[in-house]
């Protein structure tokens, strides 16, 4: 074991390294961490010497990561997150909490299923604290890979790379229109028939918006995008205001769109039938609390939806 490497990979050095990566210069990193620039420079030089590789290309306008530096940044962020998790989880024991789970999920899962599913789990495991954050599906996968959370839920179309995955729930996409829209009384509609109308699109990182764009490209008809919106509630309000039509998961429509007097028309396209996946880095990487939650959510695929 390289004892010098262990010595030079202390927490402060990792913090300073990440700060330089994020700020781009020694001066800004030093200001952010309230330390002298010369001390930052010394720490980085010692780190590069211990590793035996250059982490930065030093330029007049700042510091640029080498390929080795990119790898070091990935591992440094994970190590710092692990240290933060230690503090959070041990602090929770002081408050009588016996487990801590950090979870990320896409908007579809959070709006449609997680409120009731997590309420049931937490009512059975009052000793577990849960931290849930919403992110687009691709960012969920990236964060789980980087060790920034224990469990993630993403769209089934998302590339999950080497992560372990299991089906959480299935949902169906529908077209959302006003009751007076020409398509409102159709029993069902293929997506290409919607392309004659203005579209309300979710944000550009949304898996639903990406799938809509791909479907329009495949039929050779441009998507008449009227506006991007950040979430399902905003999409429904724009449809209500006669700005265009939009696509939502059916259960999200029932929760948000139907109370606004809107209409849902089923889409006939195969891609409208979706899976939501639970992803993680493997059960051996999970805390006991995370394994309990994984088991709970994995068993809900065919369970009735609680309301």
C-alpha positions in Angstrom: 0.0 0.0 0.0 1.3 3.5 -0.9 1.4 5.2 2.5 2.4 8.5 0.9 -0.7 8.3 -1.3 -2.9 7.7 1.7 -1.4 10.7 3.5 -1.8 13.0 0.5 -5.3 12.0 -0.2 -6.7 13.7 2.9 -10.1 15.3 2.8 -8.9 18.9 2.6 -6.7 18.1 -0.4 -9.6 16.5 -2.2 -11.8 19.5 -1.3 -9.2 21.9 -2.8 -8.8 19.7 -5.9 -12.5 19.7 -6.6 -12.7 23.5 -5.9 -10.0 24.1 -8.5 -11.8 21.9 -11.0 -15.1 23.7 -10.4 -13.7 27.3 -10.2 -11.1 27.0 -12.9 -8.3 28.9 -11.2 -6.3 28.6 -8.0 -7.3 32.1 -6.9 -11.0 31.5 -7.1 -10.7 28.1 -5.5 -8.6 29.6 -2.7 -11.2 32.3 -2.1 -14.0 29.8 -2.0 -12.2 27.6 0.5 -10.8 30.5 2.5 -7.2 29.5 2.1 -4.1 31.1 0.7 -3.5 30.4 -3.1 0.1 29.3 -2.3 -1.3 26.6 0.1 -3.7 25.4 -2.6 -0.8 25.2 -5.1 1.4 23.3 -2.7 -1.4 20.8 -1.9 -2.0 20.1 -5.6 1.7 19.7 -6.4 2.1 17.2 -3.5 -1.0 15.3 -4.8 0.3 15.1 -8.3 3.7 14.0 -7.0 2.1 11.3 -4.9 0.0 10.1 -7.8 2.8 10.3 -10.3 0.6 12.0 -13.0 -0.3 15.5 -14.0 -3.9 16.4 -13.1 -4.0 19.8 -14.7 -2.7 21.7 -17.7 -1.8 25.1 -16.4 -2.8 27.9 -18.8 -2.7 31.6 -18.6 -6.5 31.8 -18.2 -6.8 28.9 -15.7 -6.5 25.2 -15.0 -7.7 22.5 -17.5 -8.1 18.9 -16.4 -6.0 16.2 -18.0 -7.6 12.8 -18.7 -6.1 11.6 -15.4 -7.5 14.7 -13.7 -11.0 13.8 -15.0 -10.7 10.4 -13.4 -9.4 11.9 -10.2 -12.4 14.3 -10.1 -14.9 11.5 -10.5 -13.4 9.6 -7.6 -12.8 12.7 -5.4 -16.5 13.7 -5.6 -17.5 10.1 -4.7 -15.1 10.1 -1.7 -16.3 13.5 -0.5 -19.9 12.3 -0.8 -19.1 9.2 1.2 -17.6 11.4 4.0 -20.7 13.6 3.9 -22.9 10.5 4.1 -20.9 9.3 7.2 -21.7 12.5 9.0 -25.3 12.5 8.0 -25.9 8.9 9.0 -24.0 9.0 12.2 -25.7 12.3 13.1 -29.1 10.6 12.5 -28.2 8.0 15.2 -28.0 10.8 17.7 -31.6 11.7 16.9 -32.7 8.1 17.3 -32.8 7.3 13.5 -31.4 3.9 12.6 -31.0 4.3 8.8 -30.5 6.9 6.1 -31.4 6.6 2.4 -30.5 9.0 -0.3 -32.8 8.6 -3.3 -33.2 10.3 -6.7 -36.2 9.9 -9.0 -37.6 11.3 -12.2 -40.7 13.5 -12.2 -43.0 10.7 -13.5 -42.2 8.5 -10.5 -42.5 11.3 -7.9 -45.9 12.6 -9.2 -47.5 9.2 -10.0 -46.4 6.6 -7.5 -43.8 7.5 -4.9 -45.9 9.6 -2.5 -48.1 6.6 -1.5 -45.4 4.0 -1.9 -43.0 5.9 0.4 -45.7 6.7 2.9 -46.4 3.1 3.3 -42.7 2.2 3.7 -41.9 5.0 6.1 -45.0 4.1 8.2 -43.5 0.6 8.6 -39.9 1.9 9.2 -40.2 5.0 11.3 -36.5 4.7 12.2 -35.4 5.4 8.6 -34.8 8.9 7.3 -35.3 9.4 3.5 -33.8 12.1 1.4 -35.6 12.3 -2.0 -34.6 14.6 -4.8 -36.1 15.0 -8.3 -33.8 14.8 -11.3 -34.2 13.9 -15.0 -33.6 10.3 -15.8 -30.2 10.7 -17.4 -29.0 12.7 -14.4 -30.4 10.0 -12.1 -28.2 7.4 -13.7 -25.1 9.7 -13.7 -25.6 10.5 -10.0 -26.1 6.8 -9.0 -22.9 5.9 -11.0 -21.0 8.6 -9.2 -22.2 7.4 -5.8 -24.2 10.5 -5.0 -27.2 8.5 -4.0 -28.1 5.0 -3.0 -31.2 4.3 -5.2 -32.6 6.0 -8.4 -35.7 5.7 -10.4 -35.6 6.5 -14.2 -37.4 5.9 -17.4 -36.9 2.5 -18.9 -35.5 4.0 -22.1 -32.6 5.5 -20.3 -29.2 4.0 -20.8 -28.3 2.5 -17.4 -24.8 1.3 -18.3 -23.4 -1.1 -15.7 -26.0 -0.3 -13.0 -28.2 -3.0 -11.5 -31.8 -2.4 -12.5 -35.3 -3.8 -11.7 -38.8 -2.7 -12.8 -40.5 -0.4 -10.3 -43.8 0.5 -12.1 -45.3 0.7 -15.6 -47.1 3.8 -17.0 -48.8 4.9 -20.1 -48.4 8.2 -22.0 -51.5 10.1 -23.1 -52.1 13.2 -25.2 -53.5 16.0 -23.1 -55.9 18.4 -24.9 -58.7 20.9 -24.0 -62.2 19.5 -24.2 -62.9 21.6 -27.2 -59.9 20.4 -29.2 -60.4 18.6 -32.5 -58.7 15.5 -31.1 -60.6 15.5 -27.8 -63.3 13.0 -28.9 -61.0 10.5 -30.6 -61.0 7.1 -28.8 -57.2 7.0 -29.4 -54.7 8.7 -31.7 -51.2 7.9 -33.2 -48.6 10.4 -32.3 -48.0 11.5 -35.8 -51.6 12.9 -36.0 -50.8 15.3 -33.2 -47.9 16.9 -35.1 -50.3 19.2 -37.0 -50.8 21.1 -33.7 -48.6 23.2 -31.4 -46.9 21.2 -28.8 -46.2 22.0 -25.1 -42.9 20.3 -24.4 -41.4 19.3 -21.0 -37.8 20.6 -20.3 -35.1 19.4 -22.7 -33.7 16.8 -20.3 -37.1 15.1 -20.0 -37.2 11.5 -21.3 -40.8 12.2 -22.5 -39.8 15.2 -24.5 -36.8 13.3 -26.0 -39.0 10.5 -27.1 -41.5 12.9 -28.7 -38.7 14.5 -30.6 -37.4 11.1 -31.8 -40.9 10.0 -32.9 -41.4 13.2 -34.9 -38.0 12.7 -36.5 -38.8 9.2 -37.5 -42.0 10.2 -39.4 -40.2 13.2 -41.0 -42.5 15.8 -39.5 -41.0 18.7 -37.4 -42.4 19.1 -33.9 -44.2 22.4 -33.6 -42.8 23.2 -30.2 -44.7 26.2 -28.7 -42.9 26.4 -25.4 -40.8 24.3 -22.9 -42.2 23.9 -19.3 -40.5 22.6 -16.2 -43.2 20.1 -15.0 -46.5 18.4 -15.4 -48.6 21.0 -13.7 -47.2 23.8 -15.9 -47.8 21.7 -19.0 -51.5 21.2 -18.0 -51.9 24.9 -17.4 -50.5 25.8 -20.8 -52.9 23.3 -22.5 -55.7 24.8 -20.5 -54.7 28.2 -21.7 -55.1 26.9 -25.3 -51.3 27.1 -26.0 -51.2 23.6 -27.6 -51.3 19.9 -26.7 -49.0 17.9 -24.5 -47.9 14.4 -23.5 -48.1 13.2 -19.9 -48.2 9.8 -18.1 -51.9 8.8 -17.6 -51.8 8.8 -13.8 -50.1 12.3 -13.7 -53.0 13.5 -15.9 -55.6 12.0 -13.5 -53.9 13.8 -10.6 -53.2 17.2 -12.3 -55.0 17.5 -15.7 -58.5 16.1 -15.0 -59.2 18.6 -12.2 -58.4 21.4 -14.7 -61.2 20.1 -17.1 -58.7 18.7 -19.6 -59.1 15.5 -21.7 -56.7 12.6 -22.1 -56.5 10.7 -25.4 -54.6 7.4 -25.4 -51.6 7.2 -27.8 -51.5 4.1 -30.0 -47.7 4.1 -30.4 -45.8 1.3 -28.7 -43.4 3.7 -27.0 -46.4 5.2 -25.1 -46.2 2.0 -22.9 -43.2 2.6 -20.5 -41.4 1.1 -17.6 -39.9 3.0 -14.7 -36.7 1.3 -13.4 -35.0 1.3 -10.0 -31.2 1.5 -10.5 -28.4 1.1 -8.0 -24.7 0.1 -7.9 -25.4 -3.4 -6.6 -27.0 -4.6 -3.3 -23.6 -5.0 -1.6 -23.1 -1.2 -1.9 -26.4 -0.5 -0.2 -27.0 0.3 3.5 -29.5 -1.8 5.4 -32.1 0.9 5.1 -31.5 1.2 1.3 -31.9 -2.6 0.9 -35.2 -2.5 2.8 -36.5 0.3 0.5 -35.3 -1.5 -2.6 -37.1 -4.7 -1.5 -40.3 -2.7 -0.8 -40.3 -0.8 -4.1 -39.3 -3.9 -6.2 -42.4 -5.7 -5.0 -44.9 -3.1 -6.2 -44.7 -3.7 -10.0 -48.1 -5.5 -10.1 -49.5 -4.1 -6.8 -52.7 -2.0 -6.9 -52.0 1.8 -6.8 -52.9 3.2 -3.4 -54.9 6.5 -3.4 
